[in-house]
Amino acid sequence: MSHTKVIRSDVLGYCMGVRRAVNTALKAVEDASSDLKITDKLDTYSERHEKVKTLGPLIHNRIALEQLKRRGLGQIEANDIDSVSVEKDPIVILRAHGVPPVTKRILKEKGCKVIDATCPRVLSSQKRAASYAAKGFSVILAGDKNHGEIISISGYAEEQGQPCYVIENKNDAELLLQKHFSDENTRKQPVVLIAQTTFSPEEYEAISAVLRVALSHIKILNTICSATYERQQALEDLCRKVDGIVVIGGKNSANTRRLYINAKRWMSERTDILQDFVVHIEQASEIPEKFFSLKTVGITAGASTPDELIDEVEKAFN
């Protein structure tokens, strides 16, 4: 039996937007099946459940998605939107990351009932991108280029006919200036910088510093979710107190990967420990054996990690 003491980060697991999206999806499944009679066959029940689907994965967590599927939540890919038919897919849930406005229009034109579970903070960024673009601003987005949130916000800016650029780091910012803002006239054009809500605060500050020097009319918006700041600050504090860190979350979750990267950095800066024990896992069965020999282990989790997975990891050390 392990005698390892487990300390939870003060901020971990589902963020407000993800929890809201999951609860919205589960309620939609429940509502879709509420009028079924007790004598209905199981396959009829399953067919009714399959009518409630999310557009793309609801959250970036494989295990959570498997649990949602067992509850009756289906999924269609954004690339398959043309095959959606109202007879088969009348209820489509938009995930927390949001979608471009054209996608929402297509679904509604097909007659689907669209339930928008976009995170309120992402909705705000979408509206601000559209508003600034409508005023003639070029829009620069700081975030992961292939992330659903960035794709959705880009759609709102581009719909207004203004250029939209996506950059991921300080080097991208410097290349953007060389390619699109290389002379005095272009550098005086109105520009707005918007961050992905889960973007690294440190990276955003580095990007802002580069652009602020070169672009005289740039507006820099503070759109990183406060939960992202709090999660990182809580993790940094945790790294000072423990012998190892377990980061729980989907391997395809950008914010979970950042937690892991930062934990590696902060633990490597410790001078009172011989080795930085940091691991990124999706479930308790993946905990490396060597972690059970540590005196104290800190656990944190990405914004798409369900409470039950966190509980299972903590229980594994007891």
Buried (B, 14 or more C-beta within 10 A) or exposed (E): EBEBEBBBBEBBBBBBBBBBBBEBBBEBBEEBBEEEEEEEEEEEEEEBBBBBBBBBBBBBBBBBBEBBEEEBBBBBEEEEBEEBEEEEBBBBBBBBBBBBBEBBEBBEEBEBBBBBBBBEBBBBBBEBBBBBBBEEBBBBBBBBEEBBBBBBBBBBBBBBEBBBBBBBBBEBBBEBBEEBBEEEEBBEBBBBBBBBBBBBBEBBEBBBEBBEEBBEEBEBBEBBBEBBEBBBBBBBEBBEEBBBBBBBBBEEBBBBBBBBBBBBEBBEEBEEEEEBBBBBBBEBEEBEEEBBEBEEBBBBBBBBBBEEBBEBBBEBBE
